[in-house]
Amino acid sequence: MPRDFTLPDLGEGLTEAEIVKVLVREGDVIAEDAPLLEVETDKAQVEIPSPMAGRVERVHVQPGQTVKVGAVLVSFADAAASPAAPARAAAAPKPAPAATAARAAAGARRADGGPAPAAPSTRRLARELKVDLATVAGSGPGGRITDDDVRAAAGGGGSAATSRAAATPAASSAPAERTAPTGPARPLAAVGLQPPPLPRFEQWGPVERVPLSHLRRTIAERMALSAALIPHVTHFDRADITDLEAVVRDGFEPARAKGIYLTLTSFVLKAVTTALVKHPVFNASLDPGAGELVLKRHYHLGVAVATDRGLIVPVLRDVDQKPVLDLARELAALAQRVREGKAALDDLRGGTFTVTNIGALGGTGAIPIINYPEVAILALARARLEPVVRAGAIVPRLMLPLTLTFDHRVADGADGARFAAEIVALLESPGRLLLGL
């Protein structure tokens, strides 16, 4: 009997995705974890690996098609009839050293021939460290394999090596060109009031109608949802980052020698997370149906990344537990994967607070829209030298404009001012950030 592979649950309320590329053909024999499809969600363009090995009996989708979660994507031939060795895809990585007990447990758990339970990001880590997931015993819920399990199977030395490898651009890192959407144009989902009909623009001159891409359409829907549901309030502030800029400048070359691209953003992420620990209301989501504020005791920060397909917000996890240099390394690798369209779904969900930096593009400030269902977002503009009074004298200082937008249902203006002031104080004391104080 054929085995169907369906579009998996994408999480965070995502119910559909657009097929960008089909990477296999009917009749191909592929290995488990071999690239199967590229899809685009409202988060990013991601690659979906095959959950099983076998012969592709039927491909049910085509590029440009939008499919719902649970829709059949590919059917594989019956396991008993499939060849044991993959013919087209690259061979699976050689098993890495692992304890005999771990091998036995892993083998028993997958005696039914099913794939090893692991997230796409964990599968990618296993490929980079040359670890065969079939030999790894998972310590997560339900036997799920975690990143730590993979690193342990590789001998415990994979974390830094992987980060350095991820931070180094590949030889063929140019992003694939994004052509115009091939499917028919679809209306945006209705949110709040219905807009009146548009006039016939053709009566005044030539026009061109271009269908929105799946990513752009979904961004539009989510921004309209956020603006319609959340009463936004914005607080403006500035931070004197003269001393912080000196730290970044002095440490840039030594950090680059270690494969780390040191930027101001990594310090901002650390400052924001430290402030969130003291002001947890901004690291939350509102559940209006239950009348509850969900305070999140984990700190996963989204960082807006501009791509040729639109704005995408990948997530750095457990920022509170990592030093600035580790954040700089992870941020560079994550942004590179997003721009190349190689981010996994786990890279793009679970954020608790978002930071967006338009400083590289100029401007004196911006009022961002909250990334629903979060309750706050911080925007950075371009830092500029300005005359500032210090100890009774006018001196040039590098001033960074900050804009904090937050949900007025969960916090008042005074709360926002205190939270922003905490971030400013941390940015103006870079030693505290480096020491984790």
Stockholm file with secondary structure:
# STOCKHOLM 1.0

chainA/1-437         MPRDFTLPDLGEGLTEAEIVKVLVREGDVIAEDAPLLEVETDKAQVEIPSPMAGRVERVHVQPGQTVKVGAVLVSFADAAASPAAPARAAAAPKPAPAATAARAAAGARRADGGPAPAAPSTRRLARELKVDLATVAGSGPGGRITDDDVRAAAGGGGSAATSRAAATPAASSAPAERTAPTGPARPLAAVGLQPPPLPRFEQWGPVERVPLSHLRRTIAERMALSAALIPHVTHFDRADITDLEAVVRDGFEPARAKGIYLTLTSFVLKAVTTALVKHPVFNASLDPGAGELVLKRHYHLGVAVATDRGLIVPVLRDVDQKPVLDLARELAALAQRVREGKAALDDLRGGTFTVTNIGALGGTGAIPIINYPEVAILALARARLEPVVRAGAIVPRLMLPLTLTFDHRVADGADGARFAAEIVALLESPGRLLLGL
#=GR chainA/1-437 SS CCEEEECCCCSTTCCEEEEEEECCCTTCEECTTCEEEEEECSSCEEEEECSSCEEEEEECCCTTCEEETTCEEEEECCGGGSCSSCSSSCCCCCCCCCCHHHHHHHHHHTTTCCCCCBCHHHHHHHHHTTCCGGGCCCCSGGGCBCHHHHHHHTTSCHHHHHHHHHHSCCTTCCCCCCCCCCSCCCCCCCCSSCCCCCCCGGGGSCCCCCCCCHHHHHHHHHHHHHHHHSCEEEEEEEEECHHHHHHHHHHHHHHHHTTCCCCHHHHHHHHHHHHHHHCGGGSEEEETTTTEEEECSSCCEEECEEETTEEECCEECCGGGSCHHHHHHHHHHHHHHHHTTCBCGGGSSCCSEEEEECGGGCCSCCCCCCCTTSSEEEEECCCEEEEEEETTEEEEEEEEEEEEEEETTTCCHHHHHHHHHHHHHHHTCHHHHHHTC
#=GC SS_cons         CCEEEECCCCSTTCCEEEEEEECCCTTCEECTTCEEEEEECSSCEEEEECSSCEEEEEECCCTTCEEETTCEEEEECCGGGSCSSCSSSCCCCCCCCCCHHHHHHHHHHTTTCCCCCBCHHHHHHHHHTTCCGGGCCCCSGGGCBCHHHHHHHTTSCHHHHHHHHHHSCCTTCCCCCCCCCCSCCCCCCCCSSCCCCCCCGGGGSCCCCCCCCHHHHHHHHHHHHHHHHSCEEEEEEEEECHHHHHHHHHHHHHHHHTTCCCCHHHHHHHHHHHHHHHCGGGSEEEETTTTEEEECSSCCEEECEEETTEEECCEECCGGGSCHHHHHHHHHHHHHHHHTTCBCGGGSSCCSEEEEECGGGCCSCCCCCCCTTSSEEEEECCCEEEEEEETTEEEEEEEEEEEEEEETTTCCHHHHHHHHHHHHHHHTCHHHHHHTC
//
